[in-house]
Structure formats: structure tokens, C-alpha cells
Amino acid sequence: MFASTSAADAAKAEPATTTVQFMEGTEFRADARMAESDLMMDVSFKLRVDKPNGYPSAQDITPLEVAEALSALAQSKGWPPLTFYGTPPPVALN
């Protein structure tokens, strides 16, 4: 399912001025369309890294790292850069 014109589109128009802390397990979504065709792509992910001692470690993977990696993969295949949004509120992650 692809998002229609919505708050996510409004969020794209206004860049975030502060860093938003997303809750653990937040779902992030991005969609893209190819300008010269009717190809569409919808990507979503959730990430949870258990930290038994409560502290990040060298093995910690952040949602931003995943978003940037997925966007780079999409771009390597000719898609435009992906901007992932988390809720609430619909704020850009990358």
C-alpha cells in the first residue's frame, strides 16, 4: 500500500530543525516512484536491538544506519533517494 498525499508529504516540504527520538520498535516507511515509468516501491522496517546492560555497544545498529543503507541500495538500482518517516509524528529519519 502506498501513502497518498498526507502529513508525510507535508513533513517532506518542511525540513526538521530538531532531532527526534523515536521509540524502540518504531516502524519506518518510505515510498518512491520512477519518474519515467509507473514503477512504485514501498519500503518499511522496524529495528530493535536488545541492550541487556542498557548501554549501546559496538554491535549496535541504528535506524538511521538501516535507512541510509536501504536508500543507497535503492539508488544503486536507479531509484531516487529514499526518505524514511517514523510515527508519531511523521518526521523524517534520514
Backbone as CSV, one residue per row, in Angstrom:
resi,resn,N_x,N_y,N_z,CA_x,CA_y,CA_z,C_x,C_y,C_z
1,MET,0.848,-1.166,0.000,0.000,0.000,0.000,0.895,1.230,0.000
2,PHE,0.586,2.206,-0.830,1.376,3.415,-0.941,0.646,4.560,-0.267
3,ALA,1.422,5.405,0.398,0.832,6.552,1.076,0.395,7.580,0.045
4,SER,-0.760,8.159,0.265,-1.218,9.223,-0.607,-0.720,10.549,-0.033
5,THR,-1.103,11.644,-0.677,-0.722,12.945,-0.159,-1.248,13.059,1.265
6,SER,-0.335,13.323,2.193,-0.716,13.273,3.595,0.252,14.096,4.422
7,ALA,0.205,13.854,5.707,1.112,14.533,6.621,2.560,14.203,6.290
8,ALA,2.815,13.010,5.775,4.187,12.645,5.401,4.680,13.549,4.285
9,ASP,3.807,13.867,3.315,4.188,14.780,2.241,4.436,16.182,2.799
10,ALA,3.619,16.586,3.752,3.811,17.888,4.379,5.131,17.917,5.126
11,ALA,5.480,16.819,5.773,6.743,16.752,6.503,7.921,16.827,5.547
12,LYS,7.775,16.287,4.325,8.847,16.366,3.336,9.099,17.822,2.951
13,ALA,8.056,18.627,2.918,8.179,20.013,2.490,8.862,20.876,3.546
14,GLU,8.768,20.488,4.822,9.354,21.265,5.899,10.443,20.446,6.578
15,PRO,11.718,20.807,6.372,12.775,20.046,6.999,12.722,20.150,8.518
16,ALA,13.062,19.069,9.186,13.058,19.045,10.643,14.210,19.891,11.156
17,THR,13.956,20.669,12.201,15.001,21.520,12.759,15.584,20.925,14.027
18,THR,14.954,19.907,14.578,15.467,19.270,15.784,15.538,17.770,15.564
19,THR,16.370,17.130,16.369,16.489,15.685,16.291,15.355,15.058,17.086
20,VAL,14.667,14.109,16.489,13.547,13.446,17.133,14.018,12.101,17.661
21,GLN,13.663,11.782,18.875,13.948,10.471,19.448,12.750,9.574,19.157
22,PHE,12.974,8.515,18.392,11.913,7.566,18.096,11.936,6.460,19.134
23,MET,10.768,5.950,19.471,10.664,4.863,20.437,11.234,3.582,19.841
24,GLU,11.752,2.725,20.689,12.248,1.419,20.266,11.120,0.668,19.569
25,GLY,11.397,0.088,18.422,10.391,-0.664,17.676,9.534,0.167,16.746
26,THR,9.863,1.449,16.573,9.124,2.303,15.644,9.233,1.737,14.235
27,GLU,8.140,1.772,13.492,8.176,1.366,12.093,8.493,2.587,11.241
28,PHE,9.454,2.426,10.332,9.846,3.488,9.421,9.424,3.093,8.021
29,ARG,8.904,4.073,7.253,8.394,3.806,5.912,8.919,4.832,4.926
30,ALA,9.099,4.370,3.703,9.465,5.246,2.588,8.784,4.718,1.345
31,ASP,8.492,5.598,0.426,7.988,5.148,-0.872,8.658,5.975,-1.959
32,ALA,8.713,5.407,-3.136,9.355,6.081,-4.262,8.636,5.698,-5.545
33,ARG,8.733,6.575,-6.514,8.189,6.339,-7.855,9.275,6.688,-8.858
34,MET,9.279,5.941,-9.944,10.198,6.232,-11.038,9.504,7.223,-11.960
35,ALA,10.137,8.334,-12.210,9.526,9.416,-12.981,9.146,8.994,-14.395
36,GLU,9.968,8.210,-15.050,9.723,7.881,-16.451,8.890,6.622,-16.648
37,SER,8.391,6.037,-15.582,7.555,4.841,-15.699,6.533,4.825,-14.576
38,ASP,5.758,3.756,-14.515,4.778,3.644,-13.444,5.263,2.729,-12.315
39,LEU,6.582,2.515,-12.224,7.144,1.711,-11.141,6.998,2.443,-9.816
40,MET,6.594,1.707,-8.795,6.471,2.253,-7.447,7.108,1.267,-6.470
41,MET,7.632,1.788,-5.374,8.234,0.953,-4.356,7.830,1.481,-2.980
42,ASP,7.500,0.568,-2.088,7.152,0.892,-0.707,8.064,0.055,0.171
43,VAL,8.815,0.702,1.067,9.758,0.007,1.929,9.457,0.378,3.368
44,SER,9.458,-0.616,4.240,9.292,-0.336,5.665,10.190,-1.268,6.460
45,PHE,10.549,-0.815,7.658,11.341,-1.661,8.548,11.131,-1.242,9.994
46,LYS,11.361,-2.193,10.884,11.422,-1.965,12.322,12.757,-2.522,12.779
47,LEU,13.338,-1.910,13.779,14.609,-2.378,14.292,14.568,-2.340,15.811
48,ARG,14.959,-3.443,16.405,15.073,-3.490,17.866,16.372,-4.210,18.191
49,VAL,17.238,-3.539,18.905,18.488,-4.142,19.358,18.425,-4.196,20.876
50,ASP,18.408,-5.408,21.424,18.376,-5.555,22.878,19.713,-5.122,23.462
51,LYS,19.646,-4.349,24.504,20.848,-3.885,25.201,20.727,-4.334,26.654
52,PRO,21.132,-5.568,26.949,20.920,-6.108,28.285,21.514,-5.268,29.405
53,ASN,22.629,-4.614,29.159,23.219,-3.786,30.216,22.767,-2.331,30.117
54,GLY,21.921,-2.036,29.132,21.377,-0.695,28.984,22.238,0.271,28.205
55,TYR,23.403,-0.175,27.774,24.323,0.707,27.071,24.540,0.233,25.646
56,PRO,24.667,1.181,24.711,24.984,0.788,23.336,26.364,0.134,23.283
57,SER,26.538,-0.714,22.322,27.828,-1.371,22.154,28.293,-1.181,20.721
58,ALA,29.447,-1.713,20.411,29.978,-1.624,19.049,29.078,-2.359,18.062
59,GLN,28.246,-3.284,18.540,27.355,-4.042,17.672,26.007,-3.355,17.469
60,ASP,25.792,-2.230,18.109,24.522,-1.508,17.986,24.317,-1.072,16.540
61,ILE,23.125,-1.269,16.022,22.727,-0.817,14.686,21.592,0.167,14.901
62,THR,21.690,1.344,14.298,20.663,2.364,14.488,19.691,2.380,13.314
63,PRO,18.468,2.859,13.544,17.529,3.006,12.436,18.079,3.890,11.324
64,LEU,18.830,4.929,11.676,19.404,5.802,10.652,20.371,5.029,9.760
65,GLU,21.182,4.146,10.339,22.105,3.340,9.544,21.346,2.437,8.571
66,VAL,20.251,1.848,9.028,19.446,0.982,8.155,18.808,1.810,7.045
67,ALA,18.245,2.969,7.400,17.603,3.834,6.401,18.596,4.264,5.334
68,GLU,19.785,4.660,5.744,20.784,5.093,4.775,21.256,3.945,3.892
69,ALA,21.388,2.749,4.462,21.802,1.583,3.680,20.730,1.205,2.658
70,LEU,19.448,1.214,3.064,18.364,0.886,2.140,18.261,1.936,1.029
71,SER,18.452,3.198,1.384,18.409,4.246,0.380,19.559,4.087,-0.612
72,ALA,20.748,3.777,-0.116,21.903,3.567,-1.001,21.659,2.381,-1.933
73,LEU,21.061,1.314,-1.414,20.746,0.154,-2.253,19.770,0.550,-3.359
74,ALA,18.716,1.277,-2.983,17.726,1.710,-3.974,18.386,2.582,-5.043
75,GLN,19.229,3.500,-4.621,19.898,4.389,-5.573,20.827,3.613,-6.504
76,SER,21.454,2.548,-5.997,22.345,1.752,-6.846,21.576,1.036,-7.944
77,LYS,20.245,0.911,-7.770,19.389,0.270,-8.773,18.620,1.285,-9.607
78,GLY,18.953,2.590,-9.443,18.336,3.618,-10.266,17.147,4.340,-9.652
79,TRP,16.790,3.995,-8.421,15.683,4.671,-7.742,16.181,5.984,-7.155
80,PRO,15.263,6.920,-6.899,15.670,8.157,-6.214,15.996,7.841,-4.749
81,PRO,16.674,8.745,-4.055,16.958,8.523,-2.629,15.659,8.303,-1.853
82,LEU,15.701,7.403,-0.879,14.532,7.129,-0.046,14.631,7.935,1.243
83,THR,13.549,8.590,1.625,13.474,9.266,2.916,12.472,8.498,3.761
84,PHE,12.935,7.960,4.870,12.086,7.171,5.756,11.470,8.068,6.813
85,TYR,10.210,7.788,7.118,9.472,8.537,8.124,9.030,7.591,9.224
86,GLY,9.129,8.060,10.459,8.649,7.317,11.614,7.477,8.044,12.219
87,THR,6.649,7.316,12.933,5.486,7.931,13.560,5.445,7.558,15.031
88,PRO,4.702,8.252,15.813,4.264,9.621,15.577,5.356,10.590,15.969
89,PRO,5.355,11.785,15.522,4.679,12.323,14.343,5.423,11.884,13.092
90,PRO,4.870,12.117,11.910,5.598,11.733,10.704,6.788,12.664,10.493
91,VAL,7.936,12.234,10.995,9.159,13.017,10.918,10.202,12.225,10.153
92,ALA,10.941,12.903,9.299,11.972,12.224,8.504,13.077,11.690,9.413
93,LEU,13.492,10.468,9.157,14.601,9.858,9.870,15.922,10.246,9.219
94,ASN,15.971,10.177,7.888,17.223,10.457,7.159,17.067,11.614,6.209
